[in-house]
Amino acid sequence: MKIRVGVFFGGKSVEHEVSVITGLQAYNHIDREKYEPVPIYITKDGKFYVGEKIGAIEAYRNIPALLKESVQVIPVNDGGCKLMRYPMKKFGDNVMAAIDVALPAVHGTNVEDGAFQGFLQTLGVPYASCDVLSSAVGMDKYVMKTVFKDNDIPVLPCVVVNVKEYTRGTEEIVARIEEKTTYPVIIKPVNLGSSVGIRKAKNREELIDALEYGFTFSLRVLVENAVTELKEINCSVLGDYEDAEASECEEPVANDEILSYQDKYVSGGKSGKNSGMASLKRKIPADITPEMREEIRTLAVKAFKCLGCSGVARIDFMLDKATGKIYLNEINTIPGSLSFYLWEPMGVKYSELLDRMISLAFKRERENKSISFSFDTNILENISLGGAKGAKGSKM
């Protein structure tokens, strides 16, 4: 019997549309000889849908029409993960599909940040991506930098500001930023990807404007010094905490000082192929020395293992051409297009990449089953919540 793979994409995120592309790319490249893929679309308000057209990219040109032809479902744990019709019919079979493993192809807040991974874990479904903790840390740029810094991975110093403290004392916050950084600076939401909400500021006026822009996407923003003579280098990693390997390096080509959402997903996609991150203008391999290539690949694997990642991730680096220093910019725990284009030069086909990700999901599931999550106790045998002290008083 083939392994049933639920490919989840969409979700409540500003990267919703990008996720649809990533998800359907993966769905189309899964080895049908070994797996039975089930495309599962998550709407922007968190509803799950399956249906004949859910796996067709053309159908997403008119999502309301697509949903009318599809079936809303609820994933439930019923001796395995089953996708139940919602609302259920009184008569007939309400099981629309069943899956053995999940392949999250989701990006951004609410889905890539550990929330969706926790949902799958609660359901008891093996999933082919980073776990809850590594997903959450990887999404929060400040926490991520703190962990990397503590593990001797080079990152730029930064300042984090939340919207409440900013509105209470704008001048004070701006002064603190100017004390700890020097213009120009980069301002970005602390928990978003795909270059959403990012701006560069060369003076105080531009800084205030960029902060207020960033707060429209996140309650917390990060400010760090800009690398003025910048070369961006990206590298993917595949594996888990025990064994991981690095891909070829790429050098994205931006139309401006900052690699924007337009650069990543729109400018390169005018051919109509819906190629997602694979359509970005880039140099593969990156135009760097062999020594620098190996340094970046080594740092990428170290960062991946440091967070306890699993599956495939992409680590983005900044090279300061003026000093030759390398800084880790961020990690993408579910990268756009799953970074398949960085593995093809290494001789790894997209279908093989997906196969290895799914195998890692089952490996983690086997390891988790060896851990005890409960133990025998009689704590509830004589408990009573009727007293004034409640459960707390029953301990005395």
HUHUDA-V180614 format. One record per residue. N is the residue number from 1. RES is the residue in three letters. PHI is phi in whole degrees, -180 to 180 (none if undefined). OMEGA is omega in whole degrees, -180 to 180 (none if undefined). Layout:
BEGIN
n=N res=RES phi=PHI omega=OMEGA
n=N res=RES phi=PHI omega=OMEGA
END
This chain:
BEGIN
n=1 res=MET phi=none omega=-180
n=2 res=LYS phi=-73 omega=177
n=3 res=ILE phi=-78 omega=-178
n=4 res=ARG phi=-89 omega=-175
n=5 res=VAL phi=-110 omega=175
n=6 res=GLY phi=-85 omega=179
n=7 res=VAL phi=-95 omega=-177
n=8 res=PHE phi=-97 omega=178
n=9 res=PHE phi=-153 omega=-177
n=10 res=GLY phi=100 omega=177
n=11 res=GLY phi=100 omega=-179
n=12 res=LYS phi=-81 omega=-175
n=13 res=SER phi=-159 omega=176
n=14 res=VAL phi=-69 omega=178
n=15 res=GLU phi=-100 omega=-177
n=16 res=HIS phi=-55 omega=-176
n=17 res=GLU phi=-66 omega=177
n=18 res=VAL phi=-63 omega=179
n=19 res=SER phi=-62 omega=178
n=20 res=VAL phi=-59 omega=179
n=21 res=ILE phi=-64 omega=179
n=22 res=THR phi=-59 omega=-178
n=23 res=GLY phi=-63 omega=-178
n=24 res=LEU phi=-75 omega=172
n=25 res=GLN phi=-60 omega=-180
n=26 res=ALA phi=-64 omega=180
n=27 res=TYR phi=-57 omega=-178
n=28 res=ASN phi=-75 omega=-175
n=29 res=HIS phi=-106 omega=177
n=30 res=ILE phi=-67 omega=-179
n=31 res=ASP phi=-66 omega=-179
n=32 res=ARG phi=-71 omega=177
n=33 res=GLU phi=-72 omega=-175
n=34 res=LYS phi=-109 omega=-174
n=35 res=TYR phi=-125 omega=172
n=36 res=GLU phi=-115 omega=-176
n=37 res=PRO phi=-79 omega=177
n=38 res=VAL phi=-122 omega=179
n=39 res=PRO phi=-74 omega=-178
n=40 res=ILE phi=-130 omega=-177
n=41 res=TYR phi=-93 omega=176
n=42 res=ILE phi=-105 omega=-179
n=43 res=THR phi=-72 omega=-179
n=44 res=LYS phi=-70 omega=175
n=45 res=ASP phi=-109 omega=169
n=46 res=GLY phi=84 omega=178
n=47 res=LYS phi=-96 omega=-178
n=48 res=PHE phi=-101 omega=180
n=49 res=TYR phi=-133 omega=171
n=50 res=VAL phi=-129 omega=180
n=51 res=GLY phi=160 omega=-176
n=52 res=GLU phi=-62 omega=-176
n=53 res=LYS phi=-97 omega=-179
n=54 res=ILE phi=-62 omega=-180
n=55 res=GLY phi=-91 omega=-178
n=56 res=ALA phi=-109 omega=-177
n=57 res=ILE phi=-60 omega=-179
n=58 res=GLU phi=-61 omega=-177
n=59 res=ALA phi=-68 omega=-176
n=60 res=TYR phi=-83 omega=172
n=61 res=ARG phi=-71 omega=178
n=62 res=ASN phi=-139 omega=-174
n=63 res=ILE phi=-65 omega=177
n=64 res=PRO phi=-57 omega=179
n=65 res=ALA phi=-68 omega=179
n=66 res=LEU phi=-62 omega=-178
n=67 res=LEU phi=-67 omega=178
n=68 res=LYS phi=-65 omega=-180
n=69 res=GLU phi=-95 omega=-177
n=70 res=SER phi=-115 omega=-176
n=71 res=VAL phi=-121 omega=175
n=72 res=GLN phi=-75 omega=-178
n=73 res=VAL phi=-134 omega=174
n=74 res=ILE phi=-126 omega=176
n=75 res=PRO phi=-71 omega=179
n=76 res=VAL phi=-132 omega=176
n=77 res=ASN phi=-92 omega=-179
n=78 res=ASP phi=-139 omega=-174
n=79 res=GLY phi=68 omega=-172
n=80 res=GLY phi=130 omega=-179
n=81 res=CYS phi=-87 omega=177
n=82 res=LYS phi=-116 omega=179
n=83 res=LEU phi=-101 omega=-174
n=84 res=MET phi=-95 omega=176
n=85 res=ARG phi=-57 omega=176
n=86 res=TYR phi=-137 omega=-7
n=87 res=PRO phi=-69 omega=-177
n=88 res=MET phi=-74 omega=174
n=89 res=LYS phi=-85 omega=179
n=90 res=LYS phi=-69 omega=-178
n=91 res=PHE phi=-125 omega=179
n=92 res=GLY phi=95 omega=-177
n=93 res=ASP phi=-84 omega=179
n=94 res=ASN phi=-98 omega=178
n=95 res=VAL phi=-82 omega=-177
n=96 res=MET phi=-86 omega=179
n=97 res=ALA phi=-169 omega=175
n=98 res=ALA phi=-138 omega=-179
n=99 res=ILE phi=-130 omega=178
n=100 res=ASP phi=-100 omega=-177
n=101 res=VAL phi=-154 omega=179
n=102 res=ALA phi=-108 omega=173
n=103 res=LEU phi=-118 omega=179
n=104 res=PRO phi=-72 omega=176
n=105 res=ALA phi=-118 omega=-173
n=106 res=VAL phi=-113 omega=-178
n=107 res=HIS phi=-131 omega=169
n=108 res=GLY phi=94 omega=-178
n=109 res=THR phi=-58 omega=178
n=110 res=ASN phi=80 omega=-178
n=111 res=VAL phi=-133 omega=180
n=112 res=GLU phi=-97 omega=-171
n=113 res=ASP phi=-92 omega=179
n=114 res=GLY phi=104 omega=-179
n=115 res=ALA phi=-64 omega=-179
n=116 res=PHE phi=-71 omega=178
n=117 res=GLN phi=-63 omega=177
n=118 res=GLY phi=-65 omega=177
n=119 res=PHE phi=-62 omega=179
n=120 res=LEU phi=-66 omega=180
n=121 res=GLN phi=-65 omega=178
n=122 res=THR phi=-65 omega=177
n=123 res=LEU phi=-70 omega=-177
n=124 res=GLY phi=80 omega=-179
n=125 res=VAL phi=-101 omega=172
n=126 res=PRO phi=-60 omega=-179
n=127 res=TYR phi=-136 omega=-173
n=128 res=ALA phi=-93 omega=176
n=129 res=SER phi=-166 omega=177
n=130 res=CYS phi=-62 omega=180
n=131 res=ASP phi=-80 omega=-174
n=132 res=VAL phi=-60 omega=-175
n=133 res=LEU phi=-67 omega=-178
n=134 res=SER phi=-66 omega=177
n=135 res=SER phi=-66 omega=-178
n=136 res=ALA phi=-66 omega=180
n=137 res=VAL phi=-65 omega=-179
n=138 res=GLY phi=-66 omega=-179
n=139 res=MET phi=-83 omega=-179
n=140 res=ASP phi=-89 omega=-173
n=141 res=LYS phi=-61 omega=-180
n=142 res=TYR phi=-74 omega=179
n=143 res=VAL phi=-61 omega=179
n=144 res=MET phi=-57 omega=-180
n=145 res=LYS phi=-62 omega=-180
n=146 res=THR phi=-63 omega=180
n=147 res=VAL phi=-67 omega=180
n=148 res=PHE phi=-64 omega=180
n=149 res=LYS phi=-60 omega=-180
n=150 res=ASP phi=-69 omega=179
n=151 res=ASN phi=-108 omega=175
n=152 res=ASP phi=60 omega=173
n=153 res=ILE phi=-101 omega=-173
n=154 res=PRO phi=-67 omega=175
n=155 res=VAL phi=-135 omega=177
n=156 res=LEU phi=-77 omega=175
n=157 res=PRO phi=-64 omega=-175
n=158 res=CYS phi=-147 omega=175
n=159 res=VAL phi=-126 omega=177
n=160 res=VAL phi=-111 omega=-179
n=161 res=VAL phi=-130 omega=173
n=162 res=ASN phi=-103 omega=-171
n=163 res=VAL phi=-65 omega=-179
n=164 res=LYS phi=-68 omega=-180
n=165 res=GLU phi=-69 omega=178
n=166 res=TYR phi=-68 omega=-179
n=167 res=THR phi=-70 omega=178
n=168 res=ARG phi=-76 omega=-177
n=169 res=GLY phi=-154 omega=-176
n=170 res=THR phi=-57 omega=-177
n=171 res=GLU phi=-62 omega=-179
n=172 res=GLU phi=-65 omega=-180
n=173 res=ILE phi=-67 omega=179
n=174 res=VAL phi=-62 omega=179
n=175 res=ALA phi=-63 omega=179
n=176 res=ARG phi=-65 omega=179
n=177 res=ILE phi=-64 omega=-179
n=178 res=GLU phi=-68 omega=178
n=179 res=GLU phi=-72 omega=-174
n=180 res=LYS phi=-100 omega=180
n=181 res=THR phi=-135 omega=175
n=182 res=THR phi=-130 omega=179
n=183 res=TYR phi=-69 omega=-2
n=184 res=PRO phi=-77 omega=178
n=185 res=VAL phi=-128 omega=175
n=186 res=ILE phi=-107 omega=179
n=187 res=ILE phi=-118 omega=-179
n=188 res=LYS phi=-150 omega=175
n=189 res=PRO phi=-57 omega=-172
n=190 res=VAL phi=-74 omega=-172
n=191 res=ASN phi=-133 omega=178
n=192 res=LEU phi=-123 omega=176
n=193 res=GLY phi=-124 omega=178
n=194 res=SER phi=57 omega=177
n=195 res=SER phi=62 omega=179
n=196 res=VAL phi=-75 omega=174
n=197 res=GLY phi=80 omega=-176
n=198 res=ILE phi=-92 omega=175
n=199 res=ARG phi=-142 omega=177
n=200 res=LYS phi=-112 omega=-180
n=201 res=ALA phi=-125 omega=-179
n=202 res=LYS phi=-106 omega=179
n=203 res=ASN phi=-158 omega=-176
n=204 res=ARG phi=-62 omega=-179
n=205 res=GLU phi=-60 omega=179
n=206 res=GLU phi=-68 omega=178
n=207 res=LEU phi=-63 omega=-180
n=208 res=ILE phi=-61 omega=179
n=209 res=ASP phi=-63 omega=-179
n=210 res=ALA phi=-70 omega=177
n=211 res=LEU phi=-62 omega=-179
n=212 res=GLU phi=-66 omega=175
n=213 res=TYR phi=-67 omega=-180
n=214 res=GLY phi=-63 omega=-179
n=215 res=PHE phi=-70 omega=175
n=216 res=THR phi=-74 omega=-179
n=217 res=PHE phi=-110 omega=-176
n=218 res=SER phi=-155 omega=178
n=219 res=LEU phi=-78 omega=179
n=220 res=ARG phi=-132 omega=177
n=221 res=VAL phi=-127 omega=-179
n=222 res=LEU phi=-116 omega=178
n=223 res=VAL phi=-122 omega=179
n=224 res=GLU phi=-144 omega=178
n=225 res=ASN phi=-60 omega=176
n=226 res=ALA phi=-86 omega=172
n=227 res=VAL phi=-87 omega=-172
n=228 res=THR phi=-73 omega=177
n=229 res=GLU phi=-105 omega=-168
n=230 res=LEU phi=-99 omega=167
n=231 res=LYS phi=-126 omega=180
n=232 res=GLU phi=-92 omega=178
n=233 res=ILE phi=-131 omega=179
n=234 res=ASN phi=-116 omega=179
n=235 res=CYS phi=-146 omega=179
n=236 res=SER phi=-98 omega=177
n=237 res=VAL phi=-132 omega=180
n=238 res=LEU phi=-127 omega=178
n=239 res=GLY phi=146 omega=177
n=240 res=ASP phi=-150 omega=-176
n=241 res=TYR phi=-61 omega=-174
n=242 res=GLU phi=-91 omega=-176
n=243 res=ASP phi=-148 omega=-179
n=244 res=ALA phi=-146 omega=179
n=245 res=GLU phi=-135 omega=-177
n=246 res=ALA phi=-101 omega=179
n=247 res=SER phi=-88 omega=169
n=248 res=GLU phi=-71 omega=178
n=249 res=CYS phi=-94 omega=177
n=250 res=GLU phi=-124 omega=175
n=251 res=GLU phi=-125 omega=178
n=252 res=PRO phi=-64 omega=180
n=253 res=VAL phi=-114 omega=-178
n=254 res=ALA phi=-97 omega=175
n=255 res=ASN phi=-87 omega=-178
n=256 res=ASP phi=-141 omega=-179
n=257 res=GLU phi=-66 omega=-179
n=258 res=ILE phi=-114 omega=175
n=259 res=LEU phi=-68 omega=-171
n=260 res=SER phi=-98 omega=174
n=261 res=TYR phi=-58 omega=179
n=262 res=GLN phi=-60 omega=179
n=263 res=ASP phi=-61 omega=-173
n=264 res=LYS phi=-72 omega=-167
n=265 res=TYR phi=-123 omega=-175
n=266 res=VAL phi=-111 omega=-175
n=267 res=SER phi=-58 omega=-178
n=268 res=GLY phi=-83 omega=-174
n=269 res=GLY phi=-106 omega=-177
n=270 res=LYS phi=-71 omega=178
n=271 res=SER phi=-73 omega=180
n=272 res=GLY phi=84 omega=-178
n=273 res=LYS phi=-86 omega=179
n=274 res=ASN phi=51 omega=-173
n=275 res=SER phi=-90 omega=178
n=276 res=GLY phi=58 omega=-179
n=277 res=MET phi=-62 omega=-180
n=278 res=ALA phi=-67 omega=-179
n=279 res=SER phi=-89 omega=-178
n=280 res=LEU phi=-61 omega=175
n=281 res=LYS phi=-68 omega=-175
n=282 res=ARG phi=-157 omega=172
n=283 res=LYS phi=-108 omega=176
n=284 res=ILE phi=-130 omega=1
n=285 res=PRO phi=-75 omega=180
n=286 res=ALA phi=-65 omega=-180
n=287 res=ASP phi=-82 omega=180
n=288 res=ILE phi=-139 omega=-180
n=289 res=THR phi=-72 omega=177
n=290 res=PRO phi=-57 omega=180
n=291 res=GLU phi=-66 omega=180
n=292 res=MET phi=-70 omega=178
n=293 res=ARG phi=-58 omega=-178
n=294 res=GLU phi=-70 omega=177
n=295 res=GLU phi=-63 omega=-180
n=296 res=ILE phi=-66 omega=180
n=297 res=ARG phi=-64 omega=178
n=298 res=THR phi=-67 omega=178
n=299 res=LEU phi=-64 omega=-180
n=300 res=ALA phi=-62 omega=179
n=301 res=VAL phi=-65 omega=179
n=302 res=LYS phi=-62 omega=180
n=303 res=ALA phi=-65 omega=180
n=304 res=PHE phi=-59 omega=-179
n=305 res=LYS phi=-70 omega=-179
n=306 res=CYS phi=-59 omega=179
n=307 res=LEU phi=-88 omega=-177
n=308 res=GLY phi=71 omega=-177
n=309 res=CYS phi=-71 omega=176
n=310 res=SER phi=-148 omega=-178
n=311 res=GLY phi=89 omega=179
n=312 res=VAL phi=-123 omega=177
n=313 res=ALA phi=-139 omega=174
n=314 res=ARG phi=-124 omega=179
n=315 res=ILE phi=-111 omega=-176
n=316 res=ASP phi=-104 omega=-178
n=317 res=PHE phi=-117 omega=174
n=318 res=MET phi=-119 omega=176
n=319 res=LEU phi=-106 omega=176
n=320 res=ASP phi=-85 omega=-176
n=321 res=LYS phi=-66 omega=-179
n=322 res=ALA phi=-73 omega=-176
n=323 res=THR phi=-114 omega=-176
n=324 res=GLY phi=80 omega=-179
n=325 res=LYS phi=-81 omega=179
n=326 res=ILE phi=-111 omega=176
n=327 res=TYR phi=-125 omega=173
n=328 res=LEU phi=-79 omega=-179
n=329 res=ASN phi=-87 omega=179
n=330 res=GLU phi=-165 omega=175
n=331 res=ILE phi=-115 omega=176
n=332 res=ASN phi=-111 omega=-173
n=333 res=THR phi=-74 omega=169
n=334 res=ILE phi=-133 omega=-173
n=335 res=PRO phi=-71 omega=176
n=336 res=GLY phi=-57 omega=-177
n=337 res=SER phi=61 omega=-177
n=338 res=LEU phi=53 omega=177
n=339 res=SER phi=54 omega=-178
n=340 res=PHE phi=-60 omega=-178
n=341 res=TYR phi=-68 omega=176
n=342 res=LEU phi=-87 omega=-180
n=343 res=TRP phi=-96 omega=179
n=344 res=GLU phi=-59 omega=177
n=345 res=PRO phi=-65 omega=179
n=346 res=MET phi=-92 omega=179
n=347 res=GLY phi=85 omega=180
n=348 res=VAL phi=-103 omega=179
n=349 res=LYS phi=-72 omega=-179
n=350 res=TYR phi=-57 omega=-180
n=351 res=SER phi=-62 omega=178
n=352 res=GLU phi=-70 omega=177
n=353 res=LEU phi=-58 omega=180
n=354 res=LEU phi=-65 omega=180
n=355 res=ASP phi=-61 omega=-179
n=356 res=ARG phi=-70 omega=176
n=357 res=MET phi=-63 omega=180
n=358 res=ILE phi=-66 omega=178
n=359 res=SER phi=-62 omega=178
n=360 res=LEU phi=-67 omega=177
n=361 res=ALA phi=-63 omega=180
n=362 res=PHE phi=-70 omega=177
n=363 res=LYS phi=-63 omega=179
n=364 res=ARG phi=-64 omega=178
n=365 res=GLU phi=-63 omega=178
n=366 res=ARG phi=-64 omega=180
n=367 res=GLU phi=-66 omega=180
n=368 res=ASN phi=-65 omega=-179
n=369 res=LYS phi=-69 omega=179
n=370 res=SER phi=-84 omega=-179
n=371 res=ILE phi=-99 omega=178
n=372 res=SER phi=-87 omega=179
n=373 res=PHE phi=-107 omega=178
n=374 res=SER phi=-154 omega=175
n=375 res=PHE phi=-151 omega=-177
n=376 res=ASP phi=-66 omega=179
n=377 res=THR phi=-154 omega=177
n=378 res=ASN phi=-108 omega=-175
n=379 res=ILE phi=-60 omega=-178
n=380 res=LEU phi=-90 omega=-173
n=381 res=GLU phi=-62 omega=-178
n=382 res=ASN phi=-116 omega=-177
n=383 res=ILE phi=-74 omega=175
n=384 res=SER phi=-143 omega=179
n=385 res=LEU phi=-105 omega=-175
n=386 res=GLY phi=-83 omega=-178
n=387 res=GLY phi=-77 omega=-179
n=388 res=ALA phi=-65 omega=-178
n=389 res=LYS phi=-87 omega=178
n=390 res=GLY phi=63 omega=-177
n=391 res=ALA phi=-63 omega=-178
n=392 res=LYS phi=-65 omega=180
n=393 res=GLY phi=-70 omega=-177
n=394 res=SER phi=-70 omega=-180
n=395 res=LYS phi=-80 omega=-173
n=396 res=MET phi=-95 omega=none
END
